[in-house]
Amino acid sequence: MWRRSWWDYHAFLLTGFAAAVYAVLTGYRRSRTMHEVLEGVFAADPMAHISRGYSETLRALIGAVEARDAYTHGHSARVAELSVHLGQRLGLRPAALRSLAEGAYLHDVGKVGIPDHVLNKPGALTDEERAWIQQHPVVGSDIVGRAPSLCGALEVIRQHHERYDGQGYPDGLAGEQISLAARIVAVADVWDALTSDRAYRAAWPPDRALRHLEAGRGSHFDPACLDAFLALMAERGHRPGHGSGDPAVADAAAEACHDQPHPAELAATPPR
């Protein structure tokens, strides 16, 4: 240690160690700052940020299903946007919001596996044809499951027709067995089906649609997700109308993957 080289060696060693510690601390602080910035972007405009990051695979799948069924074009985008707003209210983090948006956008992608004579049938579906329609969550999850970058969307795609009381399909899941993202999309999906123009009826006014969604509390819909949805609608100036709703109507709207009236929905739809 009496040699100068000994001191030079240890001085350089100490300097290198200090530089490494400084780099780690600086990187950590920058990552924290970036995380806060990203959260701020999501809070201000979540869908704009999410859509900028869509992969080519997701865009291709969206294009395929929109080309197959014109109804899905606007429907999927609206369901995705509403689902993200509800996810924010329920405290989902940015990564979960992205998976929620991707799943909502692709929830009907399984339609590409339905034969044209069923998907585009001009009349009411037979039981066998309706069984084809009810396979679209399984077909969709199988298709999207081949893209590793979209694995976060799979639960929504497979589970968006499950019901909170366990009477849905394809797996008969109930309560919190159903992913939170799928429970959110279930509400947004039915809302958009009821408030959109269909071939056999005009869009329902918001107060009437809300009445029927509220009737599905605890049976079709998770009460927490429904409460978040009703609070969001109240902020937008929409509240349930007077009278009691019919949960069968919301159930029928959930089956609206095929643009023809389900008997329960026709029964509850007055003439124009």
C-alpha positions as a printed Julia matrix, in Angstrom:
272×3 Matrix{Float64}:
   0.0     0.0     0.0
   3.07    2.24    0.12
   3.29    2.15   -3.65
   1.54    4.8    -5.74
   0.19    2.12   -8.08
  -1.75    0.59   -5.17
  -3.53    3.92   -4.54
  -4.14    4.48   -8.24
  -5.7     1.05   -8.59
  -8.07    1.49   -5.65
  -8.95    5.05   -6.66
  -9.99    3.85  -10.11
 -11.89    0.93   -8.58
 -13.78    3.24   -6.21
 -14.53    5.69   -9.02
 -15.91    2.91  -11.21
 -18.08    1.6    -8.4
 -19.42    5.09   -7.68
 -20.19    5.62  -11.37
 -22.12    2.33  -11.49
 -24.17    3.26   -8.41
 -24.89    6.7    -9.89
 -26.05    5.13  -13.18
 -28.39    2.74  -11.37
 -29.93    5.49   -9.23
 -30.32    7.83  -12.2
 -31.94    5.08  -14.28
 -34.34    4.29  -11.48
 -35.35    7.93  -11.11
 -35.86    8.25  -14.85
 -37.99    5.1   -14.98
 -40.14    6.42  -12.13
 -40.55    9.71  -13.98
 -41.44    7.91  -17.23
 -43.96    5.74  -15.38
 -45.63    8.86  -13.97
 -45.68   10.49  -17.41
 -47.31    7.42  -18.96
 -49.92    7.34  -16.22
 -50.65   11.0   -16.92
 -51.12   10.26  -20.61
 -53.54    7.45  -19.81
 -55.48    9.7   -17.45
 -55.8    12.41  -20.1
 -56.59   10.34  -23.21
 -56.26    6.57  -22.64
 -57.64    5.36  -25.97
 -55.42    7.66  -28.02
 -52.33    6.34  -26.23
 -53.43    2.71  -26.44
 -54.34    2.83  -30.13
 -50.93    4.26  -31.04
 -49.35    1.1   -29.65
 -51.54   -1.43  -31.48
 -49.49   -4.18  -33.08
 -49.73   -5.07  -36.75
 -51.27   -8.41  -35.71
 -54.09   -6.7   -33.84
 -54.76   -4.28  -36.69
 -54.89   -7.16  -39.16
 -57.37   -9.09  -37.0
 -59.57   -6.01  -36.57
 -59.54   -5.51  -40.33
 -60.52   -9.13  -40.96
 -63.54   -9.12  -38.67
 -64.72   -5.68  -39.84
 -64.57   -6.82  -43.45
 -66.68   -9.86  -42.53
 -69.4    -8.01  -40.63
 -70.19   -4.31  -41.08
 -72.0    -4.12  -37.71
 -68.8    -4.99  -35.87
 -66.89   -2.02  -37.34
 -68.35    0.71  -35.15
 -69.51   -1.61  -32.4
 -66.07   -2.95  -31.44
 -64.49    0.52  -31.34
 -67.28    1.91  -29.15
 -67.17   -1.08  -26.79
 -63.39   -0.71  -26.46
 -63.56    3.0   -25.66
 -66.35    2.61  -23.11
 -64.62   -0.38  -21.51
 -61.41    1.61  -20.99
 -63.35    4.42  -19.28
 -64.96    1.88  -16.97
 -61.6     0.23  -16.33
 -60.17    3.56  -15.23
 -63.05    4.04  -12.79
 -62.4     0.59  -11.36
 -58.71    1.31  -10.81
 -57.05   -0.7   -13.59
 -53.4     0.15  -14.24
 -52.12    1.15  -17.71
 -51.01   -2.37  -18.71
 -54.39   -3.81  -17.7
 -56.18   -1.02  -19.58
 -54.24   -1.9   -22.72
 -55.21   -5.59  -22.46
 -58.81   -4.56  -21.77
 -58.89   -2.36  -24.89
 -57.36   -5.08  -27.06
 -59.8    -7.7   -25.79
 -62.79   -5.4   -26.25
 -61.71   -4.55  -29.79
 -61.33   -8.24  -30.65
 -64.2    -9.71  -28.62
 -66.13  -10.66  -31.78
 -63.14  -11.8   -33.85
 -64.45  -15.38  -33.69
 -67.1   -14.36  -36.21
 -64.56  -15.09  -38.94
 -65.1   -18.78  -38.14
 -68.88  -18.66  -38.59
 -70.18  -19.84  -42.0
 -71.49  -17.04  -44.24
 -74.91  -18.66  -44.57
 -75.31  -18.36  -40.78
 -73.67  -14.98  -40.19
 -75.57  -13.3   -43.04
 -78.82  -15.23  -42.85
 -81.74  -12.87  -43.63
 -84.15  -14.61  -41.26
 -84.23  -15.85  -37.68
 -81.65  -18.44  -36.67
 -82.43  -22.06  -35.94
 -81.17  -23.64  -32.71
 -78.34  -25.29  -34.64
 -77.34  -21.99  -36.25
 -77.47  -20.19  -32.9
 -75.1   -22.86  -31.56
 -72.67  -21.84  -34.31
 -72.94  -18.23  -33.17
 -72.31  -19.22  -29.55
 -69.02  -20.81  -30.53
 -67.48  -17.48  -31.56
 -65.83  -16.8   -28.15
 -64.0   -20.13  -28.37
 -63.05  -19.66  -32.01
 -61.88  -16.11  -31.3
 -59.69  -17.1   -28.38
 -58.16  -19.91  -30.46
 -57.32  -17.49  -33.28
 -55.87  -14.75  -31.08
 -54.04  -17.28  -28.91
 -51.64  -17.83  -31.79
 -50.33  -14.28  -31.39
 -48.21  -14.09  -28.19
 -48.34  -10.28  -28.2
 -52.12  -10.43  -27.67
 -52.23  -12.97  -24.83
 -53.68  -10.33  -22.49
 -56.82  -10.13  -24.64
 -57.72  -13.82  -24.44
 -59.82  -13.74  -21.27
 -62.08  -11.01  -22.62
 -62.51  -12.76  -25.97
 -63.45  -16.11  -24.42
 -65.46  -14.81  -21.45
 -67.43  -11.79  -22.71
 -70.63  -13.88  -22.92
 -70.28  -15.38  -19.45
 -72.86  -14.19  -16.91
 -72.32  -13.18  -13.31
 -74.85  -15.83  -12.17
 -73.06  -18.61  -14.08
 -75.7   -19.02  -16.8
 -73.53  -17.76  -19.66
 -71.26  -19.53  -22.13
 -68.95  -21.12  -23.2
 -67.66  -22.27  -19.78
 -70.47  -21.42  -17.36
 -68.2   -19.28  -15.17
 -69.74  -17.24  -12.35
 -68.85  -14.22  -10.21
 -65.15  -13.52   -9.89
 -64.3   -16.66  -11.85
 -64.91  -14.33  -14.79
 -62.05  -11.89  -15.3
 -62.76   -8.29  -14.34
 -61.99   -7.18  -17.9
 -64.62   -9.56  -19.31
 -67.17   -8.39  -16.73
 -66.53   -4.81  -17.83
 -66.87   -5.65  -21.52
 -70.14   -7.51  -20.87
 -71.74   -4.25  -19.7
 -70.3    -2.14  -22.51
 -71.26   -4.75  -25.13
 -74.94   -4.87  -24.16
 -75.17   -1.08  -23.81
 -73.88   -0.55  -27.32
 -76.15   -3.28  -28.74
 -79.24   -1.61  -27.24
 -78.32    1.96  -28.18
 -77.27    1.23  -31.79
 -79.5     1.07  -34.85
 -80.23   -2.5   -35.93
 -81.85   -3.89  -39.07
 -85.07   -4.63  -37.18
 -85.3    -1.64  -34.82
 -84.01    1.85  -34.19
 -81.54    2.55  -31.38
 -83.13    2.74  -27.97
 -82.96    6.0   -26.01
 -80.41    5.89  -23.16
 -82.95    5.99  -20.32
 -84.76    2.93  -21.66
 -81.54    0.98  -22.25
 -80.25    1.82  -18.76
 -83.46    0.52  -17.2
 -82.93   -2.9   -18.76
 -79.24   -3.04  -17.9
 -80.04   -2.23  -14.28
 -82.51   -5.12  -14.24
 -79.59   -7.45  -14.96
 -77.68   -6.51  -11.79
 -76.28   -9.6   -10.1
 -77.63  -11.96  -12.77
 -76.1   -10.91  -16.07
 -73.8    -8.16  -14.76
 -71.29   -7.71  -11.95
 -72.88   -5.12   -9.61
 -69.57   -3.24   -9.19
 -69.08   -2.92  -12.96
 -72.7    -1.89  -13.43
 -72.39    0.77  -10.7
 -69.29    2.21  -12.39
 -71.17    2.26  -15.69
 -74.25    3.95  -14.21
 -72.04    6.59  -12.55
 -70.33    7.29  -15.89
 -73.69    7.56  -17.66
 -74.98    9.93  -14.95
 -72.0    12.2   -15.6
 -72.99   12.19  -19.27
 -76.55   13.15  -18.35
 -78.21    9.74  -18.74
 -80.23    8.01  -16.02
 -82.58    5.01  -16.03
 -86.15    5.85  -17.01
 -89.21    5.19  -14.9
 -90.6     1.7   -14.63
 -89.0    -1.69  -14.27
 -86.62   -3.21  -16.77
 -86.59   -6.74  -18.15
 -83.32   -8.66  -17.74
 -84.34  -10.92  -20.64
 -83.99   -7.94  -22.97
 -80.39   -7.33  -21.9
 -79.71  -11.04  -22.3
 -81.13  -10.92  -25.82
 -79.0    -7.89  -26.68
 -75.93   -9.8   -25.57
 -76.77  -12.37  -28.24
 -76.77   -9.65  -30.91
 -73.7   -11.03  -32.69
 -76.07  -11.88  -35.51
 -78.03   -8.88  -36.77
 -81.44  -10.51  -36.41
 -83.98  -10.21  -33.57
 -83.94  -12.68  -30.73
 -87.56  -13.55  -29.7
 -87.17  -11.94  -26.26
 -85.9    -8.71  -27.8
 -88.66   -8.63  -30.42
 -91.27   -9.13  -27.72
 -89.95   -6.14  -25.82
 -89.62   -3.89  -28.89
 -92.68   -1.77  -29.69
 -93.5    -0.87  -33.31
 -91.73    2.2   -34.67
